């Protein structure tokens, strides 16, 4: 009988111990459930924040795109309001005094402006980047006891001539002229000495006086 009582007591202790474990497990389960609930709430809040950020980003992109469209539209209107206005201009000068021969191209090798890249400082020629009406101007400064004829040539046609002369001494009086020429894209313009008149002496270009060549586009051809 005592053995049975002892056995029952042991069983009761085992049951109590298991009940305690079950209670702790239930508490752990409840804690996990609460944690999961909190995690679910955090996830929901983050999803809501993400959605708000996406909406805000869409709004910002929309504003940016609207502004970009406005800028492009404004630029298009400006371009359409000024048809044919394309900036092409150059200015170049000789780097040193030169002794030109007859029928000789003057190569102005120092460039100060070359918008449109039409002028070539190695050949001395301007090649029209596009069709248009162009103005050309050049100045030739003769050295002491020097003179000669210098021509503006565009497509093998003479559009201007100057005859600088310093035969009576060293007055360094330069000669200039200006011409307005219609050019097609690819037409070539340059300055040369006359093919029929041999120049005498030198032409001068230094810090005090420039022998120079310039040109610029003023509009479309008719």
C-alpha positions as CSV (number, residue, x, y, z in Angstrom):
1,X,0.0,0.0,0.0
2,X,2.8,2.3,0.8
3,X,4.4,1.6,-2.6
4,X,1.2,2.7,-4.3
5,X,1.1,5.9,-2.3
6,X,4.7,6.6,-3.2
7,X,4.0,5.9,-6.8
8,X,0.9,8.2,-6.8
9,X,2.9,10.9,-5.1
10,X,5.6,10.7,-7.8
11,X,3.0,10.8,-10.5
12,X,1.4,13.9,-8.9
13,X,4.8,15.6,-8.9
14,X,5.4,14.7,-12.6
15,X,2.0,16.1,-13.5
16,X,2.7,19.3,-11.5
17,X,6.0,19.6,-13.3
18,X,4.4,19.1,-16.7
19,X,1.7,21.6,-15.8
20,X,4.3,24.1,-14.9
21,X,6.1,23.5,-18.3
22,X,2.8,23.7,-20.1
23,X,2.1,27.1,-18.4
24,X,5.6,28.4,-19.3
25,X,5.1,27.2,-22.9
26,X,1.8,28.9,-23.1
27,X,3.4,32.1,-21.7
28,X,6.1,31.8,-24.3
29,X,3.5,31.2,-27.0
30,X,1.6,34.3,-25.8
31,X,4.8,36.3,-25.8
32,X,5.6,35.2,-29.4
33,X,2.0,36.0,-30.4
34,X,2.3,39.5,-29.0
35,X,5.7,39.9,-30.7
36,X,4.2,38.8,-34.0
37,X,1.4,41.2,-33.5
38,X,3.9,44.0,-32.9
39,X,5.9,43.0,-36.0
40,X,2.7,42.9,-38.0
41,X,2.0,46.4,-36.9
42,X,5.5,47.6,-37.7
43,X,5.3,46.0,-41.1
44,X,1.9,47.7,-41.8
45,X,3.3,51.1,-40.7
46,X,6.4,50.6,-42.9
47,X,4.2,49.7,-45.9
48,X,2.2,52.8,-45.3
49,X,5.3,54.9,-45.1
50,X,6.6,53.3,-48.3
51,X,3.4,54.0,-50.1
52,X,3.5,57.6,-49.0
53,X,7.1,57.9,-50.1
54,X,6.2,56.4,-53.5
55,X,3.3,58.8,-53.9
56,X,5.5,61.7,-52.9
57,X,8.1,60.5,-55.4
58,X,5.5,60.2,-58.1
59,X,4.4,63.8,-57.3
60,X,8.0,65.1,-57.4
61,X,8.7,63.2,-60.7
62,X,5.5,64.7,-62.1
63,X,6.5,68.2,-61.1
64,X,10.0,67.7,-62.5
65,X,8.6,66.3,-65.8
66,X,6.1,69.2,-66.0
67,X,8.9,71.7,-65.4
68,X,11.1,70.0,-68.0
69,X,8.2,70.0,-70.6
70,X,7.7,73.7,-69.8
71,X,11.4,74.4,-70.4
72,X,11.5,72.5,-73.6
73,X,8.3,74.2,-74.8
74,X,9.7,77.6,-73.9
75,X,12.9,76.8,-75.7
76,X,11.0,75.6,-78.8
77,X,9.0,78.9,-78.8
78,X,12.2,80.9,-78.6
79,X,13.8,79.0,-81.4
80,X,10.7,79.3,-83.6
81,X,10.5,83.0,-82.8
82,X,14.1,83.5,-84.1
83,X,14.3,81.4,-87.3
84,X,17.7,81.2,-89.1
85,X,19.7,82.9,-86.2
86,X,22.8,80.8,-85.9
87,X,26.0,82.4,-84.5
88,X,29.0,82.0,-86.8
89,X,31.8,84.5,-86.5
90,X,35.6,84.5,-86.6
91,X,38.6,86.8,-86.1
92,X,42.2,86.0,-86.8
93,X,45.5,87.9,-87.3
94,X,49.1,87.4,-88.4
95,X,51.5,86.4,-85.6
96,X,54.5,88.1,-87.2
97,X,55.7,90.3,-90.1
98,X,55.6,88.5,-93.4
99,X,57.0,88.9,-96.9
100,X,54.2,87.8,-99.3
101,X,54.8,86.8,-102.9
102,X,52.5,87.3,-105.9
103,X,49.3,85.2,-105.8
104,X,49.9,84.2,-102.2
105,X,47.3,83.3,-99.6
106,X,47.7,85.2,-96.4
107,X,47.5,82.8,-93.4
108,X,46.2,84.5,-90.3
109,X,47.4,82.1,-87.7
110,X,46.3,83.6,-84.4
111,X,42.6,83.0,-83.8
112,X,40.7,85.1,-81.2
113,X,37.2,84.0,-82.2
114,X,36.0,81.0,-84.2
115,X,32.3,80.4,-83.4
116,X,31.1,77.7,-85.7
117,X,34.7,76.5,-86.4
118,X,34.6,77.8,-90.0
119,X,38.1,79.4,-90.1
120,X,41.2,77.2,-90.5
121,X,44.4,78.8,-89.2
122,X,46.6,76.4,-91.2
123,X,45.1,77.2,-94.6
124,X,44.0,80.7,-93.9
125,X,40.6,79.9,-95.4
126,X,37.0,80.3,-94.0
127,X,34.6,77.5,-95.1
128,X,30.9,78.4,-94.6
129,X,29.4,75.9,-92.1
130,X,25.9,76.7,-93.4
131,X,24.3,78.8,-96.1
132,X,23.9,82.5,-95.3
133,X,24.7,86.1,-95.9
134,X,28.2,86.9,-94.5
135,X,30.2,90.0,-93.8
136,X,34.0,90.0,-94.2
137,X,36.5,92.6,-93.2
138,X,40.3,92.6,-93.4
139,X,43.1,95.0,-92.7
140,X,46.6,95.0,-94.2
141,X,49.4,97.0,-92.6
142,X,52.4,97.6,-94.9
143,X,56.0,97.8,-93.5
144,X,58.3,100.7,-94.4
145,X,58.6,101.2,-98.2
146,X,56.1,98.4,-98.9
147,X,53.0,98.2,-101.0
148,X,50.8,95.7,-102.8
149,X,47.3,94.6,-103.8
150,X,45.4,92.2,-101.5
151,X,42.1,90.6,-102.5
152,X,39.1,89.0,-100.8
153,X,38.2,85.9,-102.7
154,X,35.1,83.8,-102.3
155,X,34.6,80.8,-104.7
156,X,37.2,82.2,-107.1
157,X,35.5,85.5,-107.3
158,X,37.0,88.8,-106.0
159,X,34.7,90.6,-103.6
160,X,37.2,93.2,-102.3
161,X,40.6,94.7,-102.9
162,X,42.9,97.0,-100.9
163,X,46.2,98.6,-101.9
164,X,48.1,99.5,-98.7
165,X,51.2,101.7,-99.5
166,X,54.0,103.0,-97.4
167,X,56.3,103.8,-100.2
168,X,57.2,107.3,-98.9
169,X,58.5,106.1,-95.6
170,X,57.3,104.4,-92.5
171,X,53.8,105.7,-91.8
172,X,52.3,102.3,-91.1
173,X,49.0,103.3,-92.5
174,X,46.9,100.1,-92.9
175,X,44.2,99.6,-95.5
176,X,40.8,98.0,-94.8
177,X,37.7,97.0,-96.6
178,X,34.4,95.2,-96.0
179,X,32.3,93.1,-98.2
180,X,28.9,91.4,-97.9
181,X,28.8,88.0,-99.6
182,X,26.2,85.3,-100.1
183,X,27.7,81.8,-99.4
184,X,26.4,78.3,-99.7
185,X,27.5,75.7,-97.2
186,X,31.1,74.6,-98.1
187,X,32.0,77.8,-100.0
188,X,35.5,79.1,-99.3
189,X,36.7,82.6,-98.6
190,X,40.3,83.8,-98.1
191,X,42.7,86.8,-98.5
192,X,45.5,86.7,-101.1
193,X,47.9,88.9,-102.9
194,X,47.0,89.8,-106.5
195,X,47.9,87.1,-109.1
196,X,48.9,89.9,-111.6
197,X,50.7,92.3,-109.3
198,X,53.9,91.5,-107.4
199,X,53.9,93.1,-103.9
200,X,56.9,95.0,-102.6
201,X,58.3,94.7,-99.1
202,X,56.5,93.3,-96.1
203,X,53.2,93.4,-94.2
204,X,53.4,94.0,-90.5
205,X,51.6,92.5,-87.5
206,X,52.7,93.0,-83.9
207,X,51.4,94.1,-80.5
208,X,51.0,97.7,-81.8
209,X,49.3,97.0,-85.1
210,X,47.4,93.9,-86.5
211,X,47.1,92.6,-90.0
212,X,43.8,90.8,-89.5
213,X,40.8,89.0,-91.1
214,X,37.3,88.7,-89.7
215,X,33.9,87.5,-90.8
216,X,30.4,86.8,-89.4
217,X,27.0,85.5,-90.6
218,X,24.2,88.1,-90.5
219,X,21.3,86.1,-91.8
220,X,19.8,83.7,-94.4
221,X,20.3,83.9,-98.1
222,X,17.4,85.2,-100.2
